[in-house]
């Protein structure tokens, strides 16, 4: 089983499309009409739907991850990335996607930069 992804609204649509073309189960904030929700609400949605959230908003999601750990609240995984060209994002993400299972992502904060 592969990880499913929920794209935060700051991630380019072209990246989501590239993942879909490679059979990655991905939905965007815009598709599910969650645009404008707070970061915490976006994370709650990802948990409810069993998806890892992918975001460029590193600072806020690091804080949320630490808050969840401190409170003993589980999440389905957070993938953080710098804003990079779609091709670079795709190459790094696919390495992660082929290597990690949903169970590996539980309560995990993963930096896409580590998947060069």
N, C-alpha and C positions, 0 to 999 in steps of 0.2 A: 504494500500500500504506500502511496506517495502523499506528500504533504499537499494540502489545499491552501490556497492563498487568497487573502483579502487585501486589495491594494488601497492604501490611503489616498486621499484626494490629491496629494502633492506629487504623485508618481505619474509620469507621462503615459498617456493612453497607448502610445506606440509600443511600450514595453509590455503592457498587458496583452496587446494583440499578438506580439511575437511569442509570448508564452502560450496563448491559446492555440496558435499554429503548431506548437510542439506538444499538444495534448496535456498541458498543465491545467488543472482545475483552478481557475482564477475568476474572481469577481471584483468589480471596482466599486468604490464608494458611490460613484455616480449611478451605476447600474441598479444598485439597491436603494437608491434615493436617500443616502445618508450624508450627502454633502452638507457641510456646515456643522455637523455634530462635533462635540468636544473630543479630544484625544481619548479621554477615558471612555466615552460612549462608543468610540470606534473600537477600542480594545474589547469592551464588553460584547459588542456585536461579533467580533472575530471569535470570541470564546463560545458564544451561543451557537455559532454555525460550524465550529470545529475547524477553523482556519487560522493559519499563521498570518499575522498582519505584516505587511511590507511597507516601510515608510522611509522617507528621507528626514523626518523630524526626530533626529537623534536625541537631542536634549530632553524633550518632553517624555519620550518613550523610555528612556533610561530611568527617569524619575518614576514613571508608572511601574516599570518592572521592579525597581527597588521597593516601592510601596507595597506591591503585591507580595513580594518575598517576605517583607517585614510583617505583613498581616496574615501570612499563611494562605493567601488566595492563589489558586492555580490559574495559569493562562496557557494558551495553546501555542505560544511562541511569537517572538517579535524578531523580524529581520530588518536590520538597519543598513542603510547604504548612503554613501555620498551621491550627489547628483552627477551622474556620468552619462556618456552617450549610451544609447539603447544597446548597441552591440556589445559593449563591455559589461553592462548590467546582465545581459542575456547569458553571456559566456560564464560569468561568475555564478549566476543564479542556477544555471543548469548543473554545474558541478555540485552545488549544495543539494539540489533537488534529487539528483541521482545517488547521493551519499547518505542523506538523512531521512528517517521515517517520522511520521507524526509523533510517535512516542519519544523520539530523540529530541523533539522540539518543545516538549512539555516544560514550561517554566524557563525556557531558554531564551537568552538574548544573543542573537547571532549577528555578527558584523559581516556583511557581504565582502568587505575588503579582505577578509581572511581566505577567500576562495579564488585567489588569482591563479 
